[in-house]
Amino acid sequence: MKAIEIPTPSTEQIKDLAELYRTTRDVRLRTRAQMILLAVEKGLSAPGIAVIVREGEETVRRWMKRYMAEGVEGLKDEPRPGAAPKMTEAYEQQLIAAVRQRPRSLGQDFSMWTLQRLADYMSEQTGIRLSPECIRLHLQDAEIVLSRPQHKISSPDPDYEVKKRRSKKHATA
């Protein structure tokens, strides 16, 4: 099979590829950028690149051809079929605003958010029902993690703390 030769890219194009390779979190995109960098910087052919990136030769050739036709944008995945995401930008902003407030201030009967409670509240507010796991993933992207509730026993008795300490002393004796 005839070797694919990528025309020598400009320094700007190499810089864009290197930046994509260093900064992307998408492993597939990083591998594709690496394929092209190996071809243009090291002069490797598809079989040599395939060994390094642990992909098939045809896969390497496909991405090389796509890069030649479309540039760096050609290395990205095409949109996949399926239902459109339910979460909109407005929903995500409302979710983050809600989780940053105390539930009681929003008229809820509880004082701590759980994923299920958040999913129910957001469903009531927006009419969009998302799973608690979906909510968790979007909160994680926003670097928000819900902690487990800490259950504490308390009492309205003003002497409760004294009595509690006293009972602990007797329990250990």
N, C-alpha and C positions, 0 to 999 in steps of 0.2 A: 504494500500500500504506500502511496506517495506521502512523504512527510509534509505536514502542514507547517508553513513558515509564517509566523506572525510578523508583519512589517514592523520595523524598528519604531517603537512609540517615542513620543516626545518626552522630555524630562518631566513635563507637567503630568502626562498620562502615567508615567512610572510612579511619580509622587502620589497621584490619586490611588493607584493600585496598592502601593505600600501603606498608605493611610487607611485604606479599607481593610487591608490585611491586619494591621495593628489594632484597629479600634472596633471592628464589628464583633458583636456577641453571637452572631449567627455562624455556627461552625461550618455549615455547608458553603456559605458565602466566603468565609475565610479560606476554605480549601480551594475554591474556584480561583480566588485571587492568587493563591500560592501557585496554582497550576500555571497561570499566565506569567507570573513573576519568574518562575523557573524556566519557562520557555524564552522569555525576552532577556533576562539577566544572565542565565547560565547556558543558554543555547541548547537546552535539552529538547529531545523529541518526545512525542506522546508516549512511547513505550517506557522511556526513562522516567518521565514524570509519573506515569501510572504506578511504577514500583515505589516511588517516594511517597505519594499521597494515598497509596493503597486503594486505588480505584481502577476500573477497567480502562484499557486503551481507548475503546470507543467513547467512553464517558469523557475522557480527557480531550479527545478530538472534538466532541460535540461542544464543549465549553470553549475550546480555542476558536472554533468557527463562530460561535455566538459572540465571543468577544470581538473578533474581527468585524463582524457585521454591526454590532450595536455598542461596542465600547464597554466601559465599566457597568453601565446600566443593564447590559445583556447578561451579566453574571447573576443578577437577582432572579428569584423565583417569579414565575408568572402567577397571576391570581388563580387560585384554585376554586373549583366549583363547590357549591354548597350554600347553605343558608348564610345570609349576611349576619354579622355579629349583632347581638341584641344591645350590647352596651354602646351607648353613644357618648360623646365627649361631655354633653350636659349631664347625663346620668352619672358618669364617673365623678364629675365635680360635685354633684349633689351627694353622692355616696361619701366622698371624702369630707365634705362639710358636715354631714350627719354623724360620722364616726368621731369627729373631733368635738362633738357636743355631748353633754350628758343626756342619756335617754329621757330622764324625767323632764328636762327642759323642753323636750319635743313632745311632751304629753304622753309618754309611755309609762307603763306600770312597773317598770323595773329600773334598776340603777346602773346596770352594766350591760354593754353590748356583747352578744355572741354572734357568730356568723349567721345562725338561723334567724335570730331576732332581727339582725340587719337586713337579711334577705326579705323577711316578712314586711318590715317597715318600708323598705324601698319599693316593694311590690305595691303596697298601699299608696305610696306617694306618686309613683310614676306609671303604674299599670304594667310594668315590665317585670316578669318573674325570672330571676336568675338563681342558680343553685348556690348554696353556701360556699361550695368549693370555688365557683367562678368569682364570687365576692372576695374570697380569701386571696385568690391569685391577683386580682386587680388592686387589692390593698397592699399586697406584697410588692407589686410594681411601684406603688407610691411610698414604699418603705414604711408601711404601717402594719404592725403585728398586734393582733388582739391577744392579751394575756388571759390565762385562765382565771376565773373569779376566785378570790380568796375568801373562804367561808370563815367568818368569825362569830363566835358566840358572844353576845353582849346582853346587857340588862339595863333597864331604866333605873335600877336601884343605885343610889349615889355611893353606897358602900360596896358595890359589886367587886371592884378591883381588889380591895382589902380582903374580902371573903374568898376571892378566887386564889389569891396568894396563900392565904391561910390553909385552904383545902389542899393546895399543892404540897405544902410542907407536911401536912398530916399523911398524905398519900405516899410520900417518900420515906417517912419514918417507920 
